[in-house]
Amino acid sequence: MKLSMLDWPPFTSVSLPDKGISALVVKQALNTIDIEPEFHHLPWNRAIRLVNSGKQVGYLPEYQYQSEQLIFSDPIGQSPIMLLFIKGKPISWQTQHDLTQYTLGVNTGYINTKVIDDNIASGKQRVELTSTEYQSIQVLLAGRVDAIVIDKHVFEYLKSDPYVKQHIDKLQLDDKILENKHLHIAFDNSAFGRLWRDKVNQGLANIDVQAIVDEQLLRLKAN
């Protein structure tokens, strides 16, 4: 089974053991039904285009959203989406519509939350687009945005980067989660895609996904 894998550590990365947490979950799930997955690294937007055009069967990880071109596996993990800001300059909000008073750093091509994305589309939410979470942190530290939208586990992983580590005392995660999203494999909405989606779901039913994820997150923190 060949899948495109996005570079999004700690979930997926060619530089990580087992190619990341999400890749390990998929591998262990498929191994229970005697299938060995083969992961190929592709840039995020290219992977999406290839699946949407029917040239690739699926990619991971992805948030589930309404789509006619894509179908999604059962969850392969969770992604707590939060705000990261400068200590001493907290972001005050009750609902996500309150965030329109701030400028947010968001990654190009990423799905955030429905409210934030709708407000970006309508022009109500001021944003600065970046290509990676690492660049978003740089933009935040440079004072060009008030906060960035980031996955909690991605930020925990980036803490080990020398540049981020140098500035870690200046950074603070919000104490509220914007949304706890599930991660999935996105498949082409075709007979072939549905066949592989069903096989993945069969394998996922045989393992404890959250236990694997929790163990890997603890291992990353220990390192």
C-alpha positions, -999 to +999 in steps of 0.1 A: +000+000+000+016+032-012+008+065+006+020+100+004+034+113+037+035+150+045+065+165+064+047+174+097+067+162+127+061+147+151+032+131+132+051+124+099+086+129+089+114+110+071+138+122+098+119+106+127+120+069+139+092+049+122+086+081+100+066+097+128+037+089+151+009+088+125+030+066+101+037+042+130+000+040+138-009+032+102+020+007+099+009-012+130-028-011+120-020-025+085+005-051+098-024-067+117-040-076+084-006-086+068-002-054+047+030-034+047+026+003+039+051+022+018+054+059+026+066+085+001+073+121+013+057+149-007+051+186-001+017+192+015+000+210-014+014+186-040+002+156-021-033+170-019-033+179-056-022+144-066-050+127-046-076+152-058-066+145-094-067+107-089-030+102-094-024+090-059-046+069-037-041+087-004-020+109+019-016+115+056-021+131+080-052+152+073-081+168+091-115+156+080-135+181+061-164+182+036-151+171+002-165+154-029-130+144-040-118+129-008-129+103+018-113+097+051-101+068+073-111+064+109-089+086+132-052+078+134-046+103+162-056+137+175-044+173+169-051+199+196-051+232+178-041+261+201-028+297+201+008+305+208+017+340+219+044+361+236+045+359+274+031+390+289+010+397+258-019+373+262-047+368+238-082+375+253-111+357+237-144+340+247-154+329+212-132+326+182-149+356+166-131+377+192-098+368+175-106+392+147-091+420+169-057+403+165-034+394+137-028+357+135+000+337+119-014+307+099+002+282+076-007+284+039-029+255+028-037+244+063-072+239+077-075+259+110-110+260+126-142+267+107-147+301+124-111+312+118-111+300+082-145+316+075-133+349+090-101+347+069-121+341+038-145+370+045-116+394+053-126+398+089-096+380+103-062+396+098-035+370+091+001+366+080+006+334+059+037+313+066+049+280+050+057+262+082+051+263+120+088+271+124+084+302+102+052+311+121+072+311+154+099+334+138+071+358+126+056+358+161+090+365+178+096+393+153+064+410+165+046+408+131+016+389+145-001+387+179-004+350+180+000+319+158-023+289+153-003+258+160-008+221+170+003+216+206+023+185+197+041+202+169+051+230+193+063+205+218+084+189+191+098+223+179+110+231+214+141+209+207+151+232+178+181+254+187+164+286+176+131+279+194+150+266+225+169+299+226+136+319+228+114+294+246+111+316+277+093+342+256+067+319+243+034+307+259+007+284+247-029+295+254-046+276+282-077+270+259-079+247+229-093+262+198-103+227+186-092+191+192-092+177+157-088+141+146-061+131+121-070+108+092-057+094+060-073+112+030-081+089+001-093+095-034-131+091-036-130+062-060-136+025-058-098+020-053-097+046-026-127+032-008-111-003-009-080+009+008-099+031+032-118+000+044-086-020+048-071+008+069-102+010+091-101-028+095-066-026+108-072+004+130-100-016+147-074-041+158-051-017+177-053+009+205-045+041+185-044+064+215-021+042+235+004+041+206+002+079+202+006+085+240+036+062+242+053+079+212+046+114+226+062+104+259+092+090+241+097+123+222+095+144+253+121+121+270+145+127+241 
